């Protein structure tokens, strides 16, 4: 299947980078290369971009899409959590801008055998990096009821998490849960019908939760933000697109802390903790998709863009 992914908040993100024609940029979630393509178009002869992705299908698609830009583009198969070490291998210490477009791509959702979608029946996979051995099947069949409850509650924010976990354990005692279709039916049985009619697809939150747990998405994000800000040259910008409140809270909190890291009590006349601001939050409120974008790409409706600038 061809790698198709419509980049969300494309113009807003690329504009948010405040691109210098001779700058060095990083797309930490390269995907099909949509954001990277627009960045490349604005670069001069001395500008360059490094694209990082852990999905082999994305790497292949982006390579084709960006081939006309030649040596301006370097593509690395890795996770953005290893951005600093990957850049060091390329002899790069500092960059002028970084983009992250978080979550799952349209290609991953639409390729049934990847196991991300609750709308298709396929093996329970959900790995963003298929070199990883653990899959969603392992979580569903091997996690204790208590751990399943924790994952669905914390990462899916589903008020029926306890009942869903209980139903999964009951059903897997009869036979192992191998497919997305099986899991979806179990979830349907755990949520009262009157709530299913009101709040979208009943499996959406549980699938999100299992995907986040499997790929350690929130841990990777939390543990990478400070380092990415440190990688920026003065005036360099970090643009991050999130798709749910869990991600957005992490980004908002990290940006705020890096803008004002002082831990002194509020009644102290001067700062004595010695923690210095690393920059400023450019977006006091997140940038949301326009009405026009929502019309052509319904998957953009939960997207939020936040931008931080290094000093």
C-alpha atoms as a printed R data frame, in Angstrom:
    type eleno elety resid chain resno       x       y      z
1   ATOM     1    CA   UNK     A     1   0.000   0.000  0.000
2   ATOM     2    CA   UNK     A     2   1.242   3.483 -0.911
3   ATOM     3    CA   UNK     A     3   2.253   5.613  2.080
4   ATOM     4    CA   UNK     A     4  -0.366   8.370  2.196
5   ATOM     5    CA   UNK     A     5  -0.464  10.886  5.010
6   ATOM     6    CA   UNK     A     6  -1.896  14.382  4.870
7   ATOM     7    CA   UNK     A     7   0.294  16.625  7.019
8   ATOM     8    CA   UNK     A     8  -1.759  18.468  9.623
9   ATOM     9    CA   UNK     A     9  -1.281  22.206 10.300
10  ATOM    10    CA   UNK     A    10   1.309  22.223  7.506
11  ATOM    11    CA   UNK     A    11   1.562  25.962  6.763
12  ATOM    12    CA   UNK     A    12   1.185  26.923 10.417
13  ATOM    13    CA   UNK     A    13   4.000  24.584 11.479
14  ATOM    14    CA   UNK     A    14   6.446  25.559  8.751
15  ATOM    15    CA   UNK     A    15   5.716  29.257  9.349
16  ATOM    16    CA   UNK     A    16   6.194  28.637 13.080
17  ATOM    17    CA   UNK     A    17   9.764  27.472 12.440
18  ATOM    18    CA   UNK     A    18  10.699  30.933 11.137
19  ATOM    19    CA   UNK     A    19  12.996  29.253  8.616
20  ATOM    20    CA   UNK     A    20  16.449  30.614  7.800
21  ATOM    21    CA   UNK     A    21  17.505  29.621  4.248
22  ATOM    22    CA   UNK     A    22  20.942  28.488  5.479
23  ATOM    23    CA   UNK     A    23  19.664  26.791  8.642
24  ATOM    24    CA   UNK     A    24  19.789  23.171  9.815
25  ATOM    25    CA   UNK     A    25  16.401  21.614 10.619
26  ATOM    26    CA   UNK     A    26  15.162  18.314 12.027
27  ATOM    27    CA   UNK     A    27  11.861  16.559 11.416
28  ATOM    28    CA   UNK     A    28  11.768  14.079 14.297
29  ATOM    29    CA   UNK     A    29   8.653  12.294 13.018
30  ATOM    30    CA   UNK     A    30   9.331  12.311  9.279
31  ATOM    31    CA   UNK     A    31   6.346  10.219  8.166
32  ATOM    32    CA   UNK     A    32   5.686  10.652  4.440
33  ATOM    33    CA   UNK     A    33   7.831  13.807  4.380
34  ATOM    34    CA   UNK     A    34   5.037  16.400  4.151
35  ATOM    35    CA   UNK     A    35   6.469  18.904  6.628
36  ATOM    36    CA   UNK     A    36  10.039  18.158  5.480
37  ATOM    37    CA   UNK     A    37   9.091  18.876  1.845
38  ATOM    38    CA   UNK     A    38   7.766  22.333  2.718
39  ATOM    39    CA   UNK     A    39  10.846  23.064  4.839
40  ATOM    40    CA   UNK     A    40  13.127  22.012  1.961
41  ATOM    41    CA   UNK     A    41  11.317  24.362 -0.420
42  ATOM    42    CA   UNK     A    42  12.279  27.279  1.802
43  ATOM    43    CA   UNK     A    43  15.934  26.342  2.235
44  ATOM    44    CA   UNK     A    44  18.790  27.863  0.257
45  ATOM    45    CA   UNK     A    45  21.879  26.072 -1.083
46  ATOM    46    CA   UNK     A    46  23.496  25.892  2.357
47  ATOM    47    CA   UNK     A    47  20.363  24.828  4.259
48  ATOM    48    CA   UNK     A    48  19.718  21.215  5.251
49  ATOM    49    CA   UNK     A    49  17.268  18.937  7.015
50  ATOM    50    CA   UNK     A    50  17.590  15.666  8.920
51  ATOM    51    CA   UNK     A    51  14.486  13.461  8.882
52  ATOM    52    CA   UNK     A    52  14.056  10.838 11.606
53  ATOM    53    CA   UNK     A    53  11.447   8.063 11.700
54  ATOM    54    CA   UNK     A    54  11.290   4.553 13.128
55  ATOM    55    CA   UNK     A    55   8.802   3.212 10.562
56  ATOM    56    CA   UNK     A    56  10.429   1.582  7.541
57  ATOM    57    CA   UNK     A    57   7.443   2.377  5.294
58  ATOM    58    CA   UNK     A    58   7.712   6.074  6.213
59  ATOM    59    CA   UNK     A    59  11.455   6.098  5.526
60  ATOM    60    CA   UNK     A    60  10.898   4.625  2.066
61  ATOM    61    CA   UNK     A    61   8.048   7.006  1.197
62  ATOM    62    CA   UNK     A    62   9.886  10.100  2.431
63  ATOM    63    CA   UNK     A    63  13.012   9.109  0.516
64  ATOM    64    CA   UNK     A    64  11.012   9.086 -2.722
65  ATOM    65    CA   UNK     A    65   9.173  12.323 -1.935
66  ATOM    66    CA   UNK     A    66  12.320  14.257 -0.987
67  ATOM    67    CA   UNK     A    67  14.750  12.818 -3.563
68  ATOM    68    CA   UNK     A    68  14.764  15.974 -5.728
69  ATOM    69    CA   UNK     A    69  16.321  17.951 -2.871
70  ATOM    70    CA   UNK     A    70  19.452  15.809 -3.046
71  ATOM    71    CA   UNK     A    71  22.129  16.353 -0.416
72  ATOM    72    CA   UNK     A    72  20.005  18.863  1.493
73  ATOM    73    CA   UNK     A    73  18.209  15.863  3.015
74  ATOM    74    CA   UNK     A    74  19.545  13.165  5.354
75  ATOM    75    CA   UNK     A    75  17.132  10.427  6.474
76  ATOM    76    CA   UNK     A    76  17.787   8.325  9.569
77  ATOM    77    CA   UNK     A    77  15.794   5.334 10.816
78  ATOM    78    CA   UNK     A    78  15.556   5.929 14.548
79  ATOM    79    CA   UNK     A    79  13.296   7.248 17.303
80  ATOM    80    CA   UNK     A    80  13.376  10.995 17.992
81  ATOM    81    CA   UNK     A    81  14.384  10.203 21.585
82  ATOM    82    CA   UNK     A    82  17.850   9.479 20.112
83  ATOM    83    CA   UNK     A    83  17.950  12.767 18.182
84  ATOM    84    CA   UNK     A    84  21.034  14.145 19.949
85  ATOM    85    CA   UNK     A    85  23.180  11.039 19.377
86  ATOM    86    CA   UNK     A    86  21.980  10.679 15.760
87  ATOM    87    CA   UNK     A    87  22.865  14.319 15.045
88  ATOM    88    CA   UNK     A    88  26.273  13.892 16.685
89  ATOM    89    CA   UNK     A    89  26.976  10.982 14.298
90  ATOM    90    CA   UNK     A    90  26.357  13.459 11.472
91  ATOM    91    CA   UNK     A    91  28.674  16.044 13.055
92  ATOM    92    CA   UNK     A    92  25.798  18.334 14.083
93  ATOM    93    CA   UNK     A    93  25.778  19.918 17.564
94  ATOM    94    CA   UNK     A    94  23.072  22.558 17.166
95  ATOM    95    CA   UNK     A    95  20.091  23.101 14.870
96  ATOM    96    CA   UNK     A    96  17.806  25.994 13.936
97  ATOM    97    CA   UNK     A    97  14.474  24.226 14.232
98  ATOM    98    CA   UNK     A    98  12.781  20.947 15.131
99  ATOM    99    CA   UNK     A    99   9.341  19.602 14.175
100 ATOM   100    CA   UNK     A   100   7.412  16.791 15.865
101 ATOM   101    CA   UNK     A   101   4.063  15.606 14.496
102 ATOM   102    CA   UNK     A   102   3.005  13.137 17.190
103 ATOM   103    CA   UNK     A   103   0.656  10.182 17.180
104 ATOM   104    CA   UNK     A   104  -0.194   7.675 14.484
105 ATOM   105    CA   UNK     A   105  -0.121   8.448 10.747
106 ATOM   106    CA   UNK     A   106  -3.019   8.030  8.311
107 ATOM   107    CA   UNK     A   107  -0.969   5.354  6.549
108 ATOM   108    CA   UNK     A   108  -0.559   3.363  9.756
109 ATOM   109    CA   UNK     A   109  -4.289   3.641 10.505
110 ATOM   110    CA   UNK     A   110  -5.323   2.729  6.959
111 ATOM   111    CA   UNK     A   111  -2.959  -0.243  6.582
112 ATOM   112    CA   UNK     A   112  -5.069  -2.918  8.250
113 ATOM   113    CA   UNK     A   113  -2.232  -5.392  8.898
114 ATOM   114    CA   UNK     A   114  -0.422  -2.844 11.091
115 ATOM   115    CA   UNK     A   115  -3.175  -3.433 13.661
116 ATOM   116    CA   UNK     A   116  -3.696   0.224 14.671
117 ATOM   117    CA   UNK     A   117  -7.321   0.503 13.564
118 ATOM   118    CA   UNK     A   118 -10.437  -0.709 15.348
119 ATOM   119    CA   UNK     A   119 -12.354  -0.401 12.063
120 ATOM   120    CA   UNK     A   120 -10.555  -3.338 10.382
121 ATOM   121    CA   UNK     A   121 -10.011  -6.895 11.584
122 ATOM   122    CA   UNK     A   122  -6.284  -7.641 11.658
123 ATOM   123    CA   UNK     A   123  -3.615  -9.108 13.953
124 ATOM   124    CA   UNK     A   124  -3.064  -7.053 17.124
125 ATOM   125    CA   UNK     A   125   0.237  -5.375 16.292
126 ATOM   126    CA   UNK     A   126   0.432  -1.538 16.738
127 ATOM   127    CA   UNK     A   127   4.235  -1.363 16.589
128 ATOM   128    CA   UNK     A   128   5.518   1.905 15.155
129 ATOM   129    CA   UNK     A   129   8.924   0.268 14.800
130 ATOM   130    CA   UNK     A   130   8.485  -3.260 13.494
131 ATOM   131    CA   UNK     A   131  11.960  -4.227 14.666
132 ATOM   132    CA   UNK     A   132  10.448  -4.286 18.152
133 ATOM   133    CA   UNK     A   133   9.407  -7.797 19.227
134 ATOM   134    CA   UNK     A   134   6.608  -6.932 21.662
135 ATOM   135    CA   UNK     A   135   3.182  -6.254 20.112
136 ATOM   136    CA   UNK     A   136  -0.261  -5.145 21.257
137 ATOM   137    CA   UNK     A   137  -1.195  -8.841 21.421
138 ATOM   138    CA   UNK     A   138   1.324  -9.325 24.239
139 ATOM   139    CA   UNK     A   139  -0.176  -6.490 26.277
140 ATOM   140    CA   UNK     A   140  -3.757  -7.697 25.810
141 ATOM   141    CA   UNK     A   141  -2.968 -11.333 26.648
142 ATOM   142    CA   UNK     A   142  -0.167 -11.049 29.219
143 ATOM   143    CA   UNK     A   143  -0.781  -7.910 31.309
144 ATOM   144    CA   UNK     A   144  -2.530  -8.434 34.646
145 ATOM   145    CA   UNK     A   145  -6.059  -7.059 35.027
146 ATOM   146    CA   UNK     A   146  -4.646  -4.352 37.303
147 ATOM   147    CA   UNK     A   147  -2.085  -3.261 34.695
148 ATOM   148    CA   UNK     A   148  -4.640  -3.303 31.874
149 ATOM   149    CA   UNK     A   149  -6.889  -1.100 34.004
150 ATOM   150    CA   UNK     A   150  -3.991   1.304 34.659
151 ATOM   151    CA   UNK     A   151  -3.103   1.552 30.962
152 ATOM   152    CA   UNK     A   152  -6.686   2.100 29.770
153 ATOM   153    CA   UNK     A   153  -7.434   4.559 32.592
154 ATOM   154    CA   UNK     A   154  -4.223   6.598 32.309
155 ATOM   155    CA   UNK     A   155  -3.605   6.551 28.565
156 ATOM   156    CA   UNK     A   156  -7.158   6.159 27.260
157 ATOM   157    CA   UNK     A   157  -8.877   8.232 29.964
158 ATOM   158    CA   UNK     A   158 -11.822   5.859 29.595
159 ATOM   159    CA   UNK     A   159 -14.276   5.901 32.505
160 ATOM   160    CA   UNK     A   160 -15.105   2.253 31.783
161 ATOM   161    CA   UNK     A   161 -11.441   1.193 32.061
162 ATOM   162    CA   UNK     A   162 -12.067  -1.154 34.993
163 ATOM   163    CA   UNK     A   163 -14.868  -2.974 33.220
164 ATOM   164    CA   UNK     A   164 -12.958  -3.185 29.926
165 ATOM   165    CA   UNK     A   165  -9.923  -4.702 31.695
166 ATOM   166    CA   UNK     A   166 -12.187  -7.186 33.494
167 ATOM   167    CA   UNK     A   167 -13.876  -8.249 30.232
168 ATOM   168    CA   UNK     A   168 -10.512  -8.694 28.466
169 ATOM   169    CA   UNK     A   169  -9.270 -11.020 31.230
170 ATOM   170    CA   UNK     A   170 -12.519 -13.047 31.232
171 ATOM   171    CA   UNK     A   171 -12.440 -13.499 27.442
172 ATOM   172    CA   UNK     A   172  -8.739 -14.364 27.172
173 ATOM   173    CA   UNK     A   173  -9.260 -17.199 29.665
174 ATOM   174    CA   UNK     A   174 -11.562 -18.798 27.084
175 ATOM   175    CA   UNK     A   175  -9.169 -18.223 24.160
176 ATOM   176    CA   UNK     A   176  -6.296 -15.890 23.361
177 ATOM   177    CA   UNK     A   177  -7.151 -12.503 21.854
178 ATOM   178    CA   UNK     A   178  -5.354 -12.337 18.519
179 ATOM   179    CA   UNK     A   179  -7.102  -9.698 16.407
180 ATOM   180    CA   UNK     A   180  -8.341  -6.120 16.521
181 ATOM   181    CA   UNK     A   181 -11.839  -7.407 15.710
182 ATOM   182    CA   UNK     A   182 -11.895  -9.690 18.755
183 ATOM   183    CA   UNK     A   183 -10.703  -6.876 21.019
184 ATOM   184    CA   UNK     A   184 -13.239  -4.423 19.606
185 ATOM   185    CA   UNK     A   185 -16.111  -6.831 20.299
186 ATOM   186    CA   UNK     A   186 -14.904  -7.376 23.886
187 ATOM   187    CA   UNK     A   187 -14.789  -3.604 24.455
188 ATOM   188    CA   UNK     A   188 -18.296  -3.208 23.017
189 ATOM   189    CA   UNK     A   189 -19.509  -5.747 25.562
190 ATOM   190    CA   UNK     A   190 -17.919  -3.817 28.426
191 ATOM   191    CA   UNK     A   191 -19.491  -0.394 27.719
192 ATOM   192    CA   UNK     A   192 -23.223   0.266 28.227
193 ATOM   193    CA   UNK     A   193 -25.018   0.825 24.918
194 ATOM   194    CA   UNK     A   194 -26.382   4.247 25.888
195 ATOM   195    CA   UNK     A   195 -22.788   5.536 26.246
196 ATOM   196    CA   UNK     A   196 -21.677   3.916 22.996
197 ATOM   197    CA   UNK     A   197 -24.291   5.924 21.110
198 ATOM   198    CA   UNK     A   198 -23.103   9.208 22.611
199 ATOM   199    CA   UNK     A   199 -19.336   9.179 22.587
200 ATOM   200    CA   UNK     A   200 -17.879   7.916 19.300
201 ATOM   201    CA   UNK     A   201 -16.437   4.469 18.659
202 ATOM   202    CA   UNK     A   202 -16.283   2.489 21.929
203 ATOM   203    CA   UNK     A   203 -12.828   1.039 21.162
204 ATOM   204    CA   UNK     A   204 -11.118   4.347 20.330
205 ATOM   205    CA   UNK     A   205  -9.764   5.112 23.810
206 ATOM   206    CA   UNK     A   206  -8.608   1.571 24.580
207 ATOM   207    CA   UNK     A   207  -6.772   1.270 21.257
208 ATOM   208    CA   UNK     A   208  -5.086   4.627 21.908
209 ATOM   209    CA   UNK     A   209  -4.075   3.469 25.385
210 ATOM   210    CA   UNK     A   210  -2.557   0.172 24.205
211 ATOM   211    CA   UNK     A   211  -0.694   1.923 21.373
212 ATOM   212    CA   UNK     A   212   0.774   4.519 23.760
213 ATOM   213    CA   UNK     A   213   1.836   1.824 26.236
214 ATOM   214    CA   UNK     A   214   3.398  -0.393 23.569
215 ATOM   215    CA   UNK     A   215   5.379   2.386 21.893
216 ATOM   216    CA   UNK     A   216   6.133   4.239 25.167
217 ATOM   217    CA   UNK     A   217   4.933   7.404 23.446
218 ATOM   218    CA   UNK     A   218   4.447   9.617 26.506
219 ATOM   219    CA   UNK     A   219   7.685   8.522 28.207
220 ATOM   220    CA   UNK     A   220   9.641   9.242 25.018
221 ATOM   221    CA   UNK     A   221   8.019  12.681 24.700
222 ATOM   222    CA   UNK     A   222   8.554  13.606 28.371
223 ATOM   223    CA   UNK     A   223  12.187  12.521 28.338
224 ATOM   224    CA   UNK     A   224  13.069  14.255 25.040
225 ATOM   225    CA   UNK     A   225  11.692  17.801 25.285
226 ATOM   226    CA   UNK     A   226  14.413  19.417 27.419
227 ATOM   227    CA   UNK     A   227  17.156  17.871 25.297
228 ATOM   228    CA   UNK     A   228  15.545  19.090 22.069
229 ATOM   229    CA   UNK     A   229  15.325  22.646 23.435
230 ATOM   230    CA   UNK     A   230  19.049  22.383 24.351
231 ATOM   231    CA   UNK     A   231  19.824  21.384 20.747
232 ATOM   232    CA   UNK     A   232  18.461  24.685 19.387
233 ATOM   233    CA   UNK     A   233  20.622  27.625 18.381
234 ATOM   234    CA   UNK     A   234  19.534  31.032 19.751
235 ATOM   235    CA   UNK     A   235  16.364  31.984 17.871
236 ATOM   236    CA   UNK     A   236  15.789  28.339 16.907
237 ATOM   237    CA   UNK     A   237  12.276  26.983 17.304
238 ATOM   238    CA   UNK     A   238  10.641  23.742 18.402
239 ATOM   239    CA   UNK     A   239   7.196  23.127 16.827
240 ATOM   240    CA   UNK     A   240   5.117  20.249 18.213
241 ATOM   241    CA   UNK     A   241   1.739  18.997 16.983
242 ATOM   242    CA   UNK     A   242  -0.214  16.935 19.515
243 ATOM   243    CA   UNK     A   243  -3.430  14.963 19.038
244 ATOM   244    CA   UNK     A   244  -4.748  14.353 22.543
245 ATOM   245    CA   UNK     A   245  -4.756  16.036 25.932
246 ATOM   246    CA   UNK     A   246  -2.116  13.719 27.445
247 ATOM   247    CA   UNK     A   247   0.506  14.794 24.893
248 ATOM   248    CA   UNK     A   248  -0.577  18.421 24.942
249 ATOM   249    CA   UNK     A   249  -0.285  18.688 28.735
250 ATOM   250    CA   UNK     A   250   3.279  17.325 28.629
251 ATOM   251    CA   UNK     A   251   4.321  19.798 25.909
252 ATOM   252    CA   UNK     A   252   2.595  22.775 27.539
253 ATOM   253    CA   UNK     A   253   4.181  21.999 30.917
254 ATOM   254    CA   UNK     A   254   7.705  21.504 29.481
255 ATOM   255    CA   UNK     A   255   7.543  24.737 27.473
256 ATOM   256    CA   UNK     A   256   6.365  26.674 30.533
257 ATOM   257    CA   UNK     A   257   9.107  25.183 32.729
258 ATOM   258    CA   UNK     A   258  11.827  26.027 30.182
259 ATOM   259    CA   UNK     A   259  10.534  29.590 29.871
260 ATOM   260    CA   UNK     A   260  10.375  30.115 33.631
261 ATOM   261    CA   UNK     A   261  12.396  27.442 35.488
262 ATOM   262    CA   UNK     A   262  12.797  29.498 38.704
263 ATOM   263    CA   UNK     A   263  11.877  27.459 41.796
264 ATOM   264    CA   UNK     A   264  12.274  30.286 44.334
265 ATOM   265    CA   UNK     A   265   9.285  31.046 46.594
266 ATOM   266    CA   UNK     A   266   7.070  33.777 45.117
267 ATOM   267    CA   UNK     A   267   7.796  36.175 48.004
268 ATOM   268    CA   UNK     A   268  11.586  36.171 47.350
269 ATOM   269    CA   UNK     A   269  12.647  39.618 46.065
270 ATOM   270    CA   UNK     A   270  15.320  38.136 43.758
271 ATOM   271    CA   UNK     A   271  16.007  34.717 42.229
272 ATOM   272    CA   UNK     A   272  18.555  32.661 44.159
273 ATOM   273    CA   UNK     A   273  17.980  29.228 42.613
274 ATOM   274    CA   UNK     A   274  20.145  30.130 39.614
275 ATOM   275    CA   UNK     A   275  17.880  28.453 37.050
276 ATOM   276    CA   UNK     A   276  17.881  30.506 33.844
277 ATOM   277    CA   UNK     A   277  15.188  30.725 31.208
278 ATOM   278    CA   UNK     A   278  16.003  28.854 27.996
279 ATOM   279    CA   UNK     A   279  13.574  30.808 25.839
280 ATOM   280    CA   UNK     A   280   9.977  31.842 25.368
281 ATOM   281    CA   UNK     A   281   6.673  30.206 24.525
282 ATOM   282    CA   UNK     A   282   5.622  31.678 21.164
283 ATOM   283    CA   UNK     A   283   2.094  30.248 21.313
284 ATOM   284    CA   UNK     A   284   0.299  31.348 24.494
285 ATOM   285    CA   UNK     A   285  -2.675  29.372 23.211
286 ATOM   286    CA   UNK     A   286  -2.204  26.429 20.842
287 ATOM   287    CA   UNK     A   287  -2.759  26.957 17.118
288 ATOM   288    CA   UNK     A   288  -5.712  24.901 15.869
289 ATOM   289    CA   UNK     A   289  -6.640  23.729 12.339
290 ATOM   290    CA   UNK     A   290  -8.629  26.164 10.197
291 ATOM   291    CA   UNK     A   291 -12.216  25.476  9.125
292 ATOM   292    CA   UNK     A   292 -10.883  24.775  5.611
293 ATOM   293    CA   UNK     A   293  -8.460  22.137  6.898
294 ATOM   294    CA   UNK     A   294 -11.139  20.477  9.019
295 ATOM   295    CA   UNK     A   295 -13.333  20.155  5.921
296 ATOM   296    CA   UNK     A   296 -10.684  18.339  3.880
297 ATOM   297    CA   UNK     A   297  -9.043  16.363  6.708
298 ATOM   298    CA   UNK     A   298 -11.356  15.269  9.530
299 ATOM   299    CA   UNK     A   299  -8.413  13.610 11.348
300 ATOM   300    CA   UNK     A   300  -6.985  17.074 12.040
301 ATOM   301    CA   UNK     A   301  -9.803  18.037 14.404
302 ATOM   302    CA   UNK     A   302  -7.944  17.229 17.629
303 ATOM   303    CA   UNK     A   303  -4.578  18.670 16.491
304 ATOM   304    CA   UNK     A   304  -2.855  21.439 18.471
305 ATOM   305    CA   UNK     A   305   0.392  23.195 17.590
306 ATOM   306    CA   UNK     A   306   2.668  24.726 20.238
307 ATOM   307    CA   UNK     A   307   5.906  26.601 19.489
308 ATOM   308    CA   UNK     A   308   8.928  27.374 21.711
309 ATOM   309    CA   UNK     A   309  11.802  29.711 20.787
310 ATOM   310    CA   UNK     A   310  15.314  29.388 22.232
311 ATOM   311    CA   UNK     A   311  17.187  32.436 23.528
